[in-house]
Amino acid sequence: MRMTDRPPIIGLLLAGGGARRMGGGDKCLRFLGARPLLAHVIERLSPQVEALVLNANGAPERFAAFDLPVVADSIPGMVGPLAGILTGMEWLRANRPEIPMMVSTPTDVPFLSLDLVARLTAAKAGASIACVRSNGRTHPPIALWDVDLADDLRQAMEGEEMRKIDLWTARHELVHVDWPVEPFDPFFNANRPEDLELAESLL
């Protein structure tokens, strides 16, 4: 029996990158206002899904304060967010096989849309993937995925060394969902120190 009225969707928080443009380390633990970036993303996504999973490499203890499952990439070598998406799908199949869909987002989008999951779910219909778009630009890591894409994605990553999200998603039925960018883009991401400064002013 389900113990929640939230949709049967798990949120995957992508924090597996090296944050080179931010100077290295865990970008999601950089502070915006009085809290880490990760806390902002959790606050905005958590009410929209049944549960959250954090994809991060290295020692999981550094995220202990967030009380989330922490799962390292199942494809070695820090090969990008596509590995994190595969990891989330495979973790769900092993641990939550009753959950058919997963929504993913990077952990550097502190103003993430509060209707993200509702709008992606409504638009996805019979498609395999629904991805956000704003100001004419797609954001491939921010998407709603069918978990049963996992086998195809693993084959693409291992057999073809596929690394770009949009090259792989082009093989599947995909819909894009457009978001307004006023007063600012809800998918603004803090890649560099100056982006954090801008985010402070927006906050």
N, C-alpha and C positions, 0 to 999 in steps of 0.2 A: 504493500500500500504506500502511495506517495504521501510524504509528510509535509509537502509544501505546495502552494498554489502557483509557484513560479513555473515558467515553461520548462519542459524536459530538455534543456539545453545547458551545456557546461561551458563556462568561459575559460579560455586559455590565455594566460598573460605571458607574452613573449619577452623574456629578459635574458636570452642566451647569447647576445652579441658581445663584442669586445669594446664597444663605445669609443672607438678610436677618435672620432671627431670631438668627443667630450673630454679627451685626455686619458681615456682608459678607465678601468674599474667598473663598478656597477652604476650605470647611468641612472637606473630607476631608484637608487638610494640617494641621489643628489636631492637637496632640499629645494622645494618651491614653497614660499611662505614658511610656515613652521613645520611642514611635513614633507616626507620623501615623495618624489613623483609617484612611486608605486602606490602610496596611500591614496592619492587623488584618483588614480585609475580604479583601484579597488572600490572606493566609495561610489563611483559613478556606474561601474558595471555590475557590482554585486547584486543590487536590487532587480536586475534584469534577467538573471539566470538562476539555475538551481544551486550551483556551486562553482567555485573557481579552482583552477589548477595553475601553478606557476612553472613555466619552463625556464630553467636557469642551469648553467653549468658551474662546476666548482663546488665548494663546500656549501651544502644547503643550510647549515646552521646560521649563516648570516641573514637569513630571511625568517628566522624563528619567530620574531615578533609578530609576523603577519598570520601565523597559524594556518598555513595553506600547504597542501601537498606540493613538493618541489620535485620536478622531474627533469633530469638531464637529457640532452639530445641523444636519440637512439642511433643517429648517424654521426660518427666521430669526425673531429677536425674543424669544428666551428664553421660550418659551411653555410650558415645563414638561416633566415626565418623559415624557409621551406622545411628544414630539418625539425624545427620546433613544431610546425604544424603537423608533420608526420608523427612526431613524438606524442603530441596531444591525442591524435586519433588512436594511436596504438595503446596509449594508456587507458583511454576510455573503453576500448574493446576489452581490455583485460580486467578493468576495475569497475566499470559502469556499463555493461553490455546492453542495458535497457535504454541507454541514452542514444538517440539516433543522430543528433546534430551537435556541433561545436561552433562557438563563435570565438574568433581570435582577435587579439589586439596587441600591439606593442605596449610597453609600459612607460612610454615617454609622451603620451597624449593626455595631458592633465584635464583637458576640457571635453573629453569624450562625450558624444551625444547621449543624452538620457533616454532617447527613444531608439537607440541603435538596434537592439534586438527585435523590437516590435516591427520596425520598418523593414529590416532585412527579412524577417520571417514572412511578412505579408507579401513582399515582392518575390521571394524565392519560389513559391508555389511548387511546380514540379521540377525545377532546375536543381542541379547538384550543388551549386555555389551561388551565393549572393555577395557581392563586393561593393564597398562604398566608393563614391566618387564625389568630389567637391571642386568647384571652380574648374570643371573640365578635366581634372586630374584624378586618376584612380589611385586607390591606396590598397594594393594587393594583400598586405598582412591583416587588414581589417575586413573580415568577411565571415559569413556563415557557411559552414561546410557540412556535407553529409559524411558521417564517420566511415561509411563503407567505401570511401575513396582510398582508404589507407593502403590496400594492397597495390593498387595502380601507382600510387605515389611512391611507395618503397621501390617498386620495380624501376620507375623512372629515375629515382635518385641513385640506386645502386647499379642498375644495368646501363643507364644512359648518362650518368653523372649530371642529371638535371639539377640546376641550382636556382633558376629564376622562376619566381612564382607565376608570373603572367604567361610564360611560355608553357608551363604545365596546365594552368587553368584553361588555356585556349583549347585544350583537347576535350573539355567537358562543357556541359550546358551551364552557362554562366549568365547571370543578370547583374547589371549595375544599378545602384540606387543613388540618386543625386541628393546632396544636402546643400542647403543655403550656407553662404559664408559670411552673412551679416548677423550680428555685429563683428564676428570673426569666425574663422574656420574651426569647426569643432574637432577637426582632425589635425590641427596644428601640433607638430611634434618638436620636442626640445632635443635637437641633435648636438648643438654647440653651446658653449657658455653664454654666448650672446642671445641664444634662443631662450635660455632660462631667464635672462634679464627682461626680455620682452614678455615672457609669461608672467613674470612678477607684476609688470604694469597692467596686463590683462586681468590678473587675479584681483 
